[in-house]
Amino acid sequence: MAEDRPTGSTVPRRQLGRNLRDLRNRAGLTVRAAARELEWSEAKMWRIETGQTPLRSLDVKGMCDVYGAPADLTEALMAVAKETKARGWWHAYGDVIPEWFDLYIGLEEAASSLTTYESDLVPGLLQTPDYAREVISVKGDLTTEEVEARVELRIERQGLLTRRAAPPRLRLVLSETVLRRTVGGHDVMATQMARLVQASERDNVDIRVVPFSAGMHPGVISGPFVTLRFPTNGDGSETEPPTVYADGYTGGLYLDRPNEVQRYDTAFQGIWDASLDEQASRRLIYEVAGSHEQQR
């Protein structure tokens, strides 16, 4: 889809969490001590400070009181708390979205650029429905209805690359393994390779392939990851800190400390430098697509 869509509550939740964490640190309180004062669990504190959950204004006031925050800042953060309850389009999919991935979808919607390395699979933003269905079904503990709902969600996410208002720039490097691994048979793969070629022709999408012949490169060590960057304010400052996301079997890892992001930026540049250029990458994808076409 190319329509314009609300980004939901992810960014306000992260902004609120960072402010509350800073207030706690300035108050000289550990997470454990603050949780004890508030009569909450440490896990709840962690979810709040990392933007994993919305907050009531009264909860924010209680935290600010414990941290000794001034009245004007308390009032401002209470207002932000109301924004954390806004619902993005993806909430219509309800229980099929794990809590940790709900945060990612909101960040993805708000991002101005995505730099991605994938070692084994086509990333969700470029998967065809049949390819996505094969990938999602592998877990084996989902009903047919749940699988179809997740496929629909994955395809719906792809609208951000074609939306009218400021679609993000995607720079993607695929390991050659992604092209060579047959997912769902030759029909599925032929269509999927054609989808990659089509996407690579968009102005805001750059796709490269790092071939087997490249040997060792940083991606072999780093594994797959996405670095998300966000629009800047009028003064050039970042609206949100760059964030690295790494997907795992049971959850996602979010990293936004400057030194962590820098390490992944360096890794991505090394992967990019080891890859084929865009034209050579497209030729290789065409070649793989042709081999699947012949075996249909």
Protein Blocks (a to p, Z undefined) as FASTA:
>chain_A
ZZdcdebjmlmmmmmmmmmmmmmmmnopafklmmmmnopafklmmmmmnopaccdfklmm
mmmmmnopafklmmmmmmmmmmmmpccfklmnmmmpcfklmmmmmmmmmpmbdcdddfkb
ccfklccfklmmmmmmmnopacfklmmmmmmmmmmmmmmmmgmbhpadddddddfklmmp
cghijklmmmmmmmmmmmmmpmkbccddddfklmpafklmnopaddddddddfkopafbd
cddddddfkbccddfbfklmmmmmmmmmmmmmmpccfklmmmmmmmmmmmmmmmZZ
